């Protein structure tokens, strides 16, 4: 199935699509090149375009206020952080998911959940062209949480009674690790 068809299916028919995804063997490399990298480019490019075209003359209430020579670096940093966030979430899912018969599910399964569950939020990154549109990404974030919950149950076989709690813990862990990563990047002068 093509990546575009998969994106449409995961958004419109998530239960059925997660069933297909759970049965497919996908490598980390294939997921990275076909799903994660292209989708993580969307918010990064949109942010750079928004900063470049809509920054001029805006104040702190309405837009970005940084020098034009930093825009490309910020876009690149956003891309790297988006990719790292998907991988960090996959690592968290991988280690929090229950172990069946003393065998942990492969990391690629956790990466499937993190990558395909992130689709709505990464697609909504297109709204970052206009910084005031960032609120629309909140709707996409709710849909991503819904997809993660289904993916945890269908792909990683997390029991229904545990999936919501596992997801909540994973999101908190991702937020903390992202804050630490952002602080380190700031200290290094990336921002």
C-alpha positions, 0 to 999 in steps of 0.5 A: 500500500502506498504511503499516501493511501496509508495516511488517508486510511489511518485517519479515516479508518484507524481500526481497520488500518491498525489491523493491517499495520500490525500484520506487516513487517516493517523495518526501522529504515523503511519506516524512517524513509517512507513515513517519519522523515517525509512527514517531519519535514512538513512542520519544519518547512512550514515553520521556516516559510512562516518565519521567512514570509510573515515575520517581517513587521510582526510583533511578539504577540503575532509572530516570530521575532528573530533574525532572518539568518537564523530561520534555516537553522530553526527549521532544521532544528525543528526537523531533527527534534520532530524525528527524535520525538517520534523515535523517543516515543517509540522507545518509551512505548517499547519499554512500557509495553507488556512483555509476552511470554518473556519476549518483548515486541520488536522495536519496529512495532513500537516505531510503527505505533509512534510513526503512524500515530503521529500522522495527524499532528505532523500533517497539521504542521502545515498550519505553522506557516501562519503562527496564529494557526498553531491552535489547529494542531491541538485538534490533530493532537487529540486525534493522534492520542486516539490513534496511539491508543488504538495502535498500542492495543492492536500492534503492541497488544497492550490490554484495553484496561492498561492502554490509556494509562500507558499512553498517559505515562508515555506522553508525560515521559515524552514531554519531560525528555523533550523539555530536557532536549530543548534545554540542552539545545538552547544551552548549545545555542541552537535557538 
